[in-house]
Amino acid sequence: MSAGISVWTAVIGAAAGVAGAPGSQWLSHHFKTSRERRASEDKLTRVRYLIATRLVFLLERFAQQCVHSACERGYSNHKNGQIRVEHYLPDLNYSAIAGDWRSLPT
């Protein structure tokens, strides 16, 4: 009887080792991927916040510069029917905004 117990102990130990090795690898992989996913989502949120903040300030400056053009009547030349203005519409240049634009939803 004691010989049968020792055989089953070795079989159970071997089976536990065979099942435990892939199980521990899977568990480690699961924790690693969830940690990387959280880090990726945090980075994506920070990049979107940065782009949105810079875009707000850019659009605010653009709106302030548009006030002059919107309120101006211009000087009309009655001979040829043209109106000359002092303030033209400002350029809106997005290149000053750094960040990964691909992170924004489409």
trRosetta pair geometry for C-beta under 8 A, 3 or more apart (Angstrom, degrees):
i j d omega theta_ij theta_ji phi_ij phi_ji
1 4 5.7 -54 -155 33 37 111
1 5 6.6 37 151 -20 67 104
2 5 5.6 -49 -148 33 38 113
2 6 6.5 37 156 -18 67 104
3 6 6.1 -56 -150 36 31 108
3 7 6.7 33 152 -20 63 106
4 7 5.8 -54 -150 33 33 112
4 8 6.5 26 156 -13 66 107
5 8 5.9 -59 -149 41 32 106
5 9 6.2 36 152 -25 66 107
6 9 5.5 -49 -145 32 33 117
6 10 6.6 33 156 -17 63 103
7 10 6.0 -58 -155 36 31 108
7 11 6.4 28 150 -17 66 108
8 11 5.4 -52 -142 39 37 112
8 12 6.0 36 158 -18 69 106
9 12 5.9 -53 -143 39 27 108
9 13 6.2 29 155 -19 62 109
10 13 5.6 -55 -145 38 29 113
10 14 6.2 29 156 -19 65 106
11 14 5.8 -55 -147 37 29 109
11 15 6.2 27 155 -17 64 108
12 15 5.7 -54 -143 39 30 110
12 16 6.2 32 156 -20 64 107
13 16 5.8 -55 -146 37 28 110
13 17 6.4 29 154 -19 63 106
14 17 5.7 -55 -150 36 31 112
14 18 6.3 30 153 -18 66 106
15 18 5.7 -53 -144 38 32 110
15 19 6.2 21 159 -9 66 110
16 19 6.0 -60 -141 46 28 103
16 20 5.5 29 160 -24 66 117
17 20 5.7 -55 -131 38 24 111
17 21 6.4 31 167 -28 61 103
18 21 6.6 -48 -149 21 22 109
18 22 8.0 5 161 4 53 101
19 22 7.1 -69 -162 44 33 95
19 23 6.0 30 152 -19 68 122
20 23 5.4 -65 -142 44 32 115
20 24 5.9 30 163 -21 71 106
21 24 6.2 -55 -146 34 24 105
21 25 6.6 22 155 -15 60 108
22 25 5.4 -56 -147 39 37 114
22 26 6.1 38 155 -21 69 104
23 26 5.8 -53 -146 35 30 110
23 27 6.3 29 155 -17 64 107
24 27 5.6 -52 -144 38 33 112
24 28 6.2 36 155 -19 65 106
25 28 5.8 -55 -147 38 29 111
25 29 6.3 30 153 -19 64 108
26 29 5.6 -56 -148 38 31 112
26 30 6.2 35 153 -24 65 105
27 30 5.6 -50 -146 32 31 115
27 31 6.6 28 156 -14 63 104
28 31 6.1 -56 -150 38 30 107
28 32 6.2 28 154 -19 64 111
29 32 5.7 -58 -145 38 29 112
29 33 6.2 24 160 -15 66 108
30 33 6.3 -58 -145 38 25 104
30 34 6.4 19 159 -13 62 110
31 34 6.0 -60 -146 40 29 107
31 35 6.2 29 156 -19 65 109
32 35 5.8 -58 -148 37 29 111
32 36 6.3 25 155 -16 65 108
33 36 5.7 -54 -143 40 33 110
33 37 6.2 38 155 -24 65 105
34 37 5.6 -49 -145 33 32 115
34 38 6.6 34 155 -18 63 102
35 38 5.9 -53 -151 35 30 110
35 39 6.5 28 152 -16 64 107
36 39 5.6 -55 -146 39 34 111
36 40 6.2 36 154 -21 67 106
37 40 5.7 -54 -146 36 30 112
37 41 6.4 28 155 -17 64 106
38 41 5.8 -56 -147 38 30 109
38 42 6.3 32 154 -20 65 106
39 42 5.7 -53 -148 36 31 113
39 43 6.4 30 154 -18 64 106
40 43 5.8 -55 -148 37 31 110
40 44 6.3 32 153 -20 64 108
41 44 5.6 -52 -145 37 32 114
41 45 6.4 35 155 -21 64 104
42 45 5.8 -54 -150 35 30 112
42 46 6.5 29 153 -17 64 105
43 46 5.7 -55 -149 36 33 111
43 47 6.3 31 154 -18 67 106
44 47 5.9 -54 -146 36 30 109
44 48 6.3 29 156 -17 64 107
44 103 5.4 -174 -145 -158 80 117
45 48 5.9 -56 -146 38 29 110
45 49 6.3 30 155 -20 64 108
46 49 5.7 -56 -147 36 30 112
46 50 6.3 33 154 -21 64 106
47 50 5.7 -53 -149 35 32 113
47 51 6.4 28 155 -15 65 105
47 99 5.4 142 -168 -160 86 104
47 100 5.4 -14 -173 41 146 97
47 103 4.8 54 103 62 132 170
48 51 5.9 -55 -146 39 31 108
48 52 6.1 30 156 -18 65 110
48 103 5.8 -130 -63 124 82 115
48 104 6.5 130 -116 -92 92 68
49 52 5.8 -56 -144 39 28 111
49 53 6.2 29 157 -20 64 107
50 53 6.0 -56 -147 35 27 109
50 54 6.4 18 159 -10 63 109
50 98 7.7 -47 144 87 124 78
50 99 5.2 169 99 -92 113 132
51 54 6.1 -61 -146 42 29 105
51 55 6.0 29 156 -22 65 112
51 97 6.2 76 -140 168 72 120
51 99 4.2 -141 -71 89 95 160
51 101 6.9 134 -125 -99 148 61
51 103 7.5 167 -6 68 144 112
51 104 6.7 -101 97 -63 158 113
52 55 5.6 -57 -143 38 28 113
52 56 6.4 34 156 -24 63 102
53 56 5.8 -51 -152 29 30 112
53 57 6.8 22 154 -11 63 104
54 57 5.9 -57 -151 39 35 107
54 58 6.2 37 152 -20 68 108
54 96 7.6 -155 173 114 121 85
54 97 4.5 147 118 -127 130 93
54 98 7.4 141 -52 37 175 62
54 99 7.3 177 30 -11 139 129
55 58 5.6 -53 -144 37 33 113
55 59 6.2 29 158 -15 66 107
55 94 8.0 6 -110 -130 90 94
55 97 6.0 33 -70 -114 72 152
56 59 6.0 -59 -147 40 27 106
56 60 6.3 30 154 -22 63 108
57 60 5.5 -52 -145 34 32 114
57 61 6.5 33 156 -16 64 102
58 61 6.0 -56 -152 36 30 108
58 62 6.4 31 150 -19 64 108
58 92 7.6 96 155 -155 108 82
58 94 7.4 89 155 -110 165 57
58 96 6.8 156 -100 73 124 117
58 97 6.3 -66 -33 -60 149 113
59 62 5.3 -51 -144 37 36 116
59 63 6.3 39 155 -21 67 102
60 63 5.8 -51 -147 35 31 110
60 64 6.5 31 153 -18 63 104
61 64 5.7 -54 -149 36 33 112
61 65 6.4 27 155 -14 65 107
62 65 5.9 -60 -150 40 30 107
62 66 6.3 32 152 -24 65 108
62 90 6.0 -154 -137 81 69 124
62 92 5.4 30 -116 -101 142 96
63 66 5.5 -54 -145 33 33 114
63 67 7.2 53 152 -41 60 88
64 67 6.0 -32 -163 -2 36 116
65 68 6.8 -44 -175 22 46 106
65 69 7.7 32 140 -3 66 107
65 90 4.0 24 122 -22 140 146
66 69 5.5 -61 -157 45 52 110
66 70 5.7 50 148 -25 81 109
66 89 6.6 17 -114 -135 84 77
66 90 6.6 -103 -63 20 68 101
67 70 5.8 -60 -143 38 29 110
67 71 6.1 12 164 -7 66 114
68 71 6.4 -67 -142 43 24 99
68 72 6.1 30 160 -36 63 113
68 86 7.9 -85 162 93 115 95
68 87 3.9 -131 128 -155 112 169
69 72 5.9 -52 -140 22 27 115
69 85 7.2 51 -133 169 77 143
69 87 4.7 -135 -73 117 66 104
69 88 6.5 16 -100 166 123 13
69 89 5.2 83 -135 -80 175 59
69 90 7.8 -147 -17 -14 134 72
72 85 5.6 97 121 -149 138 101
72 86 6.4 -148 -140 44 148 88
72 87 5.3 166 -28 41 151 108
74 83 4.2 61 124 170 144 105
74 84 5.9 162 -172 76 96 37
74 85 4.2 -56 -103 -84 103 75
74 86 7.7 -173 -111 -1 59 68
75 83 6.9 151 73 -161 38 62
75 84 4.7 -21 61 61 95 95
75 85 7.7 178 18 -79 70 32
76 81 7.9 -24 -170 -153 97 33
76 82 7.5 168 -151 94 57 38
76 83 5.0 -31 -97 -102 70 79
76 84 7.8 179 -86 18 21 70
77 80 5.6 5 112 45 116 85
77 81 7.2 -39 85 20 77 12
77 82 4.9 4 47 61 113 82
77 83 7.3 -165 14 -84 75 29
77 84 6.6 61 -25 -15 107 103
78 81 7.2 28 -152 -77 31 47
85 88 6.4 124 97 -75 119 61
93 96 6.1 77 108 -9 98 99
94 97 5.5 -46 -173 26 69 114
99 103 7.3 -84 159 33 98 124
100 103 4.7 79 97 -17 101 108
101 104 5.9 -34 -173 10 57 113
